[in-house]
Amino acid sequence: MTARGVRGLVLSRDDRLVDALRVIDRSGCAIAFVCDSIRRVVGTLSDGDVRRAILKGTSLEDRCVAKIMKRNFAHVARDAGRAEVLDMMRARGIEQVPVLDGDGRLCGLHLLHELIGSVERANWAVIMAGGRGTRLAPLTKAVPKPMLTVAGRPILERLVLHLYSYGIRRIFLSVNYLPHIIERHFGDGSRFGCRIEYLRERMPRGTGGALALLPSVPEHPLIVVNGDLVTQFDIGKLLRFHRQSRSVATMGVRPHVVEIPFGVATLRGTRLVAVREKPTERLLVNAGIYVLDPCAVRMVPRRGEFHMPELFDECLRRKQRVGAHVIDDDWIDVGEHQELRRAKGHV
């Protein structure tokens, strides 16, 4: 819920109990927020708080909002991710989390039913989590790269919770390097509200080969995600694009800027016709996020190493429709120490 949507959820300290009831009933969010004279949130009031006050004999005309509100309430900042919000809701048993700006003013509201979605999706998801992460050594000497933590949570757990928040309930993790650490952490997935199964690679199968280990070809488009991404990409938008574009395979792409630290010469034969001094190239790069129709999954070879770009090359060779969806949400590929520091907020 946006800042405009939460304006009707605000009470003042000296409002009556009946005023609180009207706000809560009108919004349908089962919560209201008590603000001071400069619009900072100082407390919350749920429908349960109001009911308990009435049962204790409080009059509806009593100006008691400040007396019965909760002063110690959970809240998040604007940049909080879906996984973080869902985890807070689950840990505290709540269904609403307000979003406050740096001054403590209400600027949004997370609702559990909006985060999870009203309907479970039939799509499966595969997270590729079998890589060794050699570029992140020595951090990955005893921990798989996807299990490195960002803001106190393993990267892989963030991805699982993100998929769950969009209604994905069956998730496969491809594992190869130190698989017991991953399997011990996630188990069967019940702790995370979903069903988790493992695609165990005896030998490294590349970024796409593990798809051949699925127990069967999925009936619906399959989401495939690299296990080293810290991202908040919109899964619903990606699936919608894939369906509307009628693509056999869709690749998520990401804008990337390359700054060339030299003057670049343009030649015509041996003649210099132009020099661009330290130009900037704007490219679209593979974001490590894909959607595959069942027929594309069938193209993955049963044995050997196989990478996702090879699958897209094969689709193009067969003159099948292939889509590219621009991922413009938060996205960091944690493949090197610099990117890990950036994900942790150290850069």
C-alpha positions in Angstrom: 0.0 0.0 0.0 1.4 3.4 -1.1 1.7 6.6 0.8 -1.5 7.9 -0.7 -3.3 4.7 0.3 -2.2 4.9 4.0 -3.5 8.5 4.6 -6.8 7.1 5.6 -5.2 5.0 8.3 -4.0 7.8 10.5 -5.4 8.9 14.0 -4.3 11.5 16.4 -3.5 10.9 20.1 -6.8 12.5 21.3 -9.1 10.7 18.9 -12.1 8.8 20.3 -12.4 5.0 20.3 -15.3 5.3 17.8 -13.0 7.2 15.5 -10.5 4.4 15.6 -13.3 1.9 14.9 -14.3 3.9 11.8 -10.8 4.1 10.4 -10.1 0.4 10.9 -13.5 -0.6 9.5 -13.2 1.7 6.5 -9.7 0.6 5.5 -10.2 -3.1 5.8 -6.6 -3.4 6.9 -7.4 -4.2 10.6 -5.0 -1.6 11.8 -4.6 2.2 12.3 -1.6 4.4 13.1 -1.5 7.1 15.7 0.6 10.1 14.7 1.9 13.2 16.6 1.5 16.8 15.4 4.3 16.5 12.8 2.9 13.2 11.4 5.4 10.9 13.0 4.0 7.5 13.9 4.0 7.0 17.7 1.8 3.9 18.0 -0.4 1.4 16.3 -4.0 0.3 17.0 -5.4 -2.9 15.8 -9.0 -4.1 15.7 -8.1 -6.5 18.5 -6.8 -3.6 20.7 -10.2 -1.8 20.2 -12.2 -4.9 21.0 -10.2 -5.5 24.2 -10.8 -1.9 25.3 -14.6 -2.2 24.7 -14.7 -5.5 26.7 -13.0 -3.7 29.6 -15.9 -1.2 29.6 -14.3 1.7 27.7 -16.8 4.0 26.2 -16.8 4.6 22.4 -16.8 8.3 23.1 -13.7 8.1 25.3 -10.7 9.9 23.9 -8.4 7.0 24.8 -6.5 6.2 21.6 -3.2 7.2 23.2 -3.9 5.0 26.2 -4.5 1.8 24.4 -2.2 2.1 21.4 1.0 -0.1 21.1 4.1 2.1 21.4 6.5 -0.8 20.6 5.6 -1.9 17.1 7.4 -3.6 14.2 8.2 -1.4 11.2 10.6 -1.4 8.2 12.3 1.2 6.0 11.4 1.9 2.4 14.2 -0.3 1.1 13.3 -3.4 3.0 13.0 -6.5 0.8 10.0 -8.8 0.6 11.9 -11.6 2.2 12.8 -9.5 5.2 9.2 -8.3 5.6 7.8 -11.8 5.3 10.3 -13.1 7.9 9.3 -10.4 10.3 5.6 -11.2 9.9 6.2 -14.9 10.4 8.4 -14.3 13.5 6.0 -11.9 15.2 2.7 -13.5 14.0 1.5 -10.3 12.4 -0.1 -9.5 9.0 0.7 -5.8 8.7 4.0 -4.0 8.8 4.2 -0.2 8.3 6.8 1.4 6.2 8.4 4.5 7.8 10.7 7.1 6.3 13.8 8.4 8.0 11.8 10.8 10.1 9.4 8.2 11.3 6.5 9.2 9.1 4.2 6.6 7.5 4.9 6.2 3.8 3.5 2.7 3.1 2.1 -0.5 4.5 3.0 -4.2 3.8 0.0 -6.6 4.0 0.6 -10.3 4.3 -2.0 -11.3 1.7 -0.5 -8.9 -0.8 3.0 -10.1 -0.3 2.1 -13.8 -0.7 -0.5 -13.3 -3.3 -4.1 -14.6 -3.2 -3.4 -17.7 -5.3 -0.6 -20.2 -5.3 1.2 -20.5 -8.7 1.5 -23.8 -10.4 4.9 -22.9 -11.7 8.0 -24.7 -10.3 11.3 -23.0 -9.7 14.9 -24.2 -9.8 17.7 -22.3 -8.0 21.2 -23.2 -9.3 23.2 -23.5 -6.1 25.9 -26.0 -7.0 28.8 -23.8 -7.9 32.1 -23.6 -5.9 32.4 -19.8 -5.8 36.2 -19.9 -6.3 36.3 -16.1 -6.9 35.0 -15.6 -3.4 37.7 -17.7 -1.8 38.6 -18.0 1.1 35.0 -17.2 2.2 33.7 -20.2 0.2 36.3 -22.7 1.6 33.8 -24.1 4.1 30.6 -22.5 2.9 28.8 -22.8 -0.4 28.6 -19.4 -2.2 24.8 -19.2 -2.0 24.9 -19.7 1.8 27.0 -16.6 2.3 25.0 -14.1 4.3 23.7 -10.7 3.4 22.1 -8.7 6.3 22.2 -11.8 8.5 20.5 -14.1 6.0 21.9 -16.6 3.5 21.5 -15.4 -0.1 19.8 -18.7 -1.0 17.3 -18.3 1.8 16.5 -14.8 0.4 15.7 -16.3 -3.0 13.6 -19.1 -1.5 11.5 -16.6 0.5 11.3 -14.3 -2.5 9.8 -17.1 -4.7 7.5 -18.0 -1.9 6.2 -14.5 -1.6 5.1 -14.7 -5.2 3.1 -17.9 -4.7 5.8 -20.4 -5.8 5.4 -23.5 -3.6 7.6 -26.2 -5.3 11.3 -25.3 -5.4 14.2 -27.4 -6.5 17.8 -26.6 -5.4 20.6 -27.9 -7.6 23.5 -28.8 -5.2 27.0 -30.1 -5.8 29.6 -28.3 -3.6 29.1 -28.9 0.2 25.5 -30.0 -0.4 25.0 -31.1 3.2 25.2 -27.5 4.4 22.4 -26.5 2.1 20.2 -29.5 2.7 20.6 -29.3 6.5 19.5 -25.6 6.4 16.5 -26.0 4.2 15.3 -29.6 4.9 12.0 -30.3 3.1 11.1 -26.6 3.0 8.2 -26.8 5.4 9.9 -24.2 7.7 9.8 -21.8 4.7 6.2 -22.5 3.7 7.1 -24.5 0.6 8.2 -27.9 -0.7 12.0 -28.0 -1.4 13.6 -30.9 -3.3 17.2 -31.4 -4.4 18.8 -32.0 -7.8 22.1 -33.6 -6.7 24.9 -33.2 -9.3 27.5 -35.9 -8.9 29.7 -33.9 -11.3 29.3 -30.1 -12.0 26.6 -29.8 -14.7 27.0 -26.1 -15.5 24.3 -23.4 -15.2 21.7 -25.5 -17.0 22.6 -29.1 -16.9 20.9 -29.8 -13.6 17.5 -29.3 -15.2 17.9 -32.8 -16.7 17.7 -34.1 -13.1 14.1 -32.9 -12.6 11.8 -35.8 -11.6 9.6 -35.0 -14.6 9.2 -32.2 -17.2 7.0 -29.5 -15.6 3.6 -28.8 -17.0 3.9 -25.1 -16.7 6.7 -22.5 -17.4 9.7 -23.1 -15.2 11.5 -20.3 -13.4 15.3 -20.8 -13.2 17.4 -18.5 -11.0 21.1 -18.4 -10.3 21.8 -19.0 -6.6 24.1 -16.1 -6.1 21.7 -13.2 -6.8 20.5 -10.7 -4.3 17.4 -9.4 -6.1 13.9 -8.2 -5.7 12.8 -8.9 -9.3 9.1 -9.0 -10.0 8.3 -12.6 -10.7 4.7 -11.9 -11.6 5.8 -9.4 -14.2 8.4 -11.8 -15.7 5.9 -14.7 -16.0 3.3 -12.3 -17.5 5.8 -11.1 -20.1 6.7 -14.7 -21.0 3.1 -15.6 -21.5 2.1 -12.6 -23.5 5.2 -12.7 -25.7 4.5 -16.4 -26.4 8.1 -17.2 -26.0 9.5 -20.7 -25.7 12.3 -19.3 -23.4 12.7 -15.9 -21.8 16.0 -14.5 -20.5 16.0 -11.8 -17.9 18.4 -9.1 -18.9 19.9 -6.2 -17.0 21.3 -2.8 -18.0 25.1 -2.6 -17.5 27.4 0.3 -18.2 31.0 -0.2 -19.3 33.4 2.7 -19.0 36.3 2.4 -21.4 39.3 4.1 -19.9 40.9 4.9 -23.2 40.2 6.9 -26.3 38.5 4.6 -28.9 39.6 5.0 -32.5 37.2 4.5 -35.5 39.0 3.6 -38.7 38.0 3.4 -42.4 40.6 1.1 -43.8 43.8 2.5 -42.4 42.5 6.0 -42.1 41.5 7.4 -38.7 38.1 9.1 -39.0 37.1 9.7 -35.3 38.3 9.3 -31.7 35.9 9.0 -28.8 37.6 9.8 -25.6 36.8 7.4 -22.8 33.3 6.4 -24.1 30.6 4.8 -22.0 28.9 1.7 -23.5 25.4 0.8 -22.3 24.7 -2.9 -22.7 22.1 -5.4 -21.7 23.6 -8.4 -19.9 22.3 -11.8 -18.9 20.8 -11.4 -15.4 20.8 -15.2 -14.6 17.0 -15.3 -14.4 15.0 -17.4 -16.9 11.6 -18.8 -17.7 11.4 -21.9 -19.8 8.4 -23.6 -21.4 8.3 -27.4 -21.0 9.5 -28.0 -24.6 12.6 -25.9 -23.8 13.3 -28.0 -20.7 13.3 -31.1 -22.8 16.2 -29.8 -24.9 18.6 -30.0 -21.9 20.9 -33.0 -22.5 20.7 -35.9 -20.0 24.5 -36.0 -19.5 27.5 -33.7 -19.4 28.0 -30.0 -18.7 25.5 -27.6 -20.2 25.0 -23.9 -19.8 21.9 -21.8 -20.1 23.2 -19.6 -23.0 23.6 -22.9 -25.0 19.9 -23.6 -24.5 19.0 -20.2 -25.8 21.3 -20.6 -28.8 19.6 -23.9 -29.6 16.1 -22.3 -29.4 17.3 -19.6 -31.8 18.9 -22.2 -34.1 15.4 -23.9 -34.3 13.9 -20.5 -35.1 11.7 -20.6 -32.0 10.5 -17.4 -30.3 12.9 -16.2 -27.5 12.1 -13.3 -25.3 14.2 -10.9 -23.3 12.7 -9.2 -20.3 14.5 -6.2 -18.7 15.0 -6.6 -14.9 14.9 -3.1 -13.6 14.4 -4.1 -9.9 17.2 -4.4 -7.3 19.8 -6.9 -8.6 23.3 -7.8 -7.5 25.3 -10.8 -8.8 27.4 -11.8 -5.8 30.2 -13.4 -7.7 33.2 -11.4 -6.5 34.3 -9.8 -3.3 33.4 -6.3 -4.5 29.9 -7.3 -5.3 29.5 -9.1 -2.0 30.6 -6.0 -0.2 28.1 -3.9 -2.2 25.3 -6.4 -1.3 26.2 -6.0 2.4 26.1 -2.2 2.0 29.8 -1.7 2.5 30.3 0.0 -0.9 
